[in-house]
């Protein structure tokens, strides 16, 4: 019984630590105009990559080319 209690307490401690870590990371958003623009550009590139290279779009194709990798790596 003590082992089960220790296991549950350990899982609760780990879950609490992870929740605190995620909460702390979400509060560190960029507040400057340059940072917000950089985030918007990054999101736009990610959305373009998701729509261009979805599983439907990539079916029966050869995959990413070297030029495509350079475009979305930035």
C-alpha positions as CSV (number, residue, x, y, z in Angstrom):
1,X,0.0,0.0,0.0
2,X,2.8,2.4,0.8
3,X,4.4,1.7,-2.6
4,X,1.2,2.6,-4.4
5,X,0.9,5.8,-2.3
6,X,4.5,6.7,-3.1
7,X,3.9,6.1,-6.8
8,X,0.8,8.3,-6.9
9,X,2.5,11.1,-5.0
10,X,5.5,10.9,-7.4
11,X,3.2,11.1,-10.4
12,X,1.4,14.1,-8.9
13,X,4.7,15.9,-8.2
14,X,5.9,15.2,-11.8
15,X,2.5,16.5,-13.2
16,X,2.7,19.6,-11.1
17,X,6.2,20.3,-12.2
18,X,5.4,19.9,-15.8
19,X,2.3,22.2,-15.5
20,X,4.4,24.8,-13.8
21,X,7.0,24.6,-16.5
22,X,4.5,25.0,-19.3
23,X,2.7,27.8,-17.5
24,X,6.0,29.7,-17.1
25,X,6.9,29.2,-20.8
26,X,3.6,30.4,-22.1
27,X,4.0,33.7,-20.2
28,X,7.2,34.6,-22.1
29,X,5.7,35.9,-25.3
30,X,7.3,38.6,-27.3
31,X,6.1,42.1,-26.6
32,X,8.1,44.2,-29.1
33,X,6.8,45.0,-32.6
34,X,9.8,43.3,-34.2
35,X,9.2,40.1,-32.2
36,X,5.5,40.1,-33.1
37,X,6.3,40.5,-36.8
38,X,8.9,37.7,-36.6
39,X,6.3,35.4,-35.0
40,X,3.7,36.3,-37.6
41,X,6.1,35.6,-40.4
42,X,7.1,32.3,-38.8
43,X,3.4,31.3,-38.4
44,X,2.7,32.2,-42.1
45,X,5.7,30.0,-43.3
46,X,4.4,27.1,-41.1
47,X,0.9,27.5,-42.5
48,X,2.2,27.6,-46.1
49,X,4.3,24.4,-45.4
50,X,1.3,22.6,-43.9
51,X,-1.0,23.4,-46.8
52,X,1.7,22.8,-49.5
53,X,3.0,19.5,-48.0
54,X,-0.1,17.9,-46.5
55,X,-0.5,14.2,-46.9
56,X,-3.0,14.7,-49.7
57,X,-0.7,17.1,-51.6
58,X,2.3,14.8,-51.2
59,X,0.6,11.6,-52.2
60,X,2.4,10.1,-55.3
61,X,5.1,12.8,-55.3
62,X,8.8,12.7,-54.8
63,X,8.7,14.8,-51.6
64,X,10.6,17.9,-50.7
65,X,13.3,19.3,-53.0
66,X,16.4,21.0,-51.8
67,X,15.0,24.4,-52.7
68,X,11.9,23.7,-50.6
69,X,14.0,22.7,-47.6
70,X,15.9,26.0,-47.8
71,X,12.7,28.0,-48.1
72,X,11.1,26.5,-44.9
73,X,14.3,26.1,-42.8
74,X,14.5,29.8,-41.9
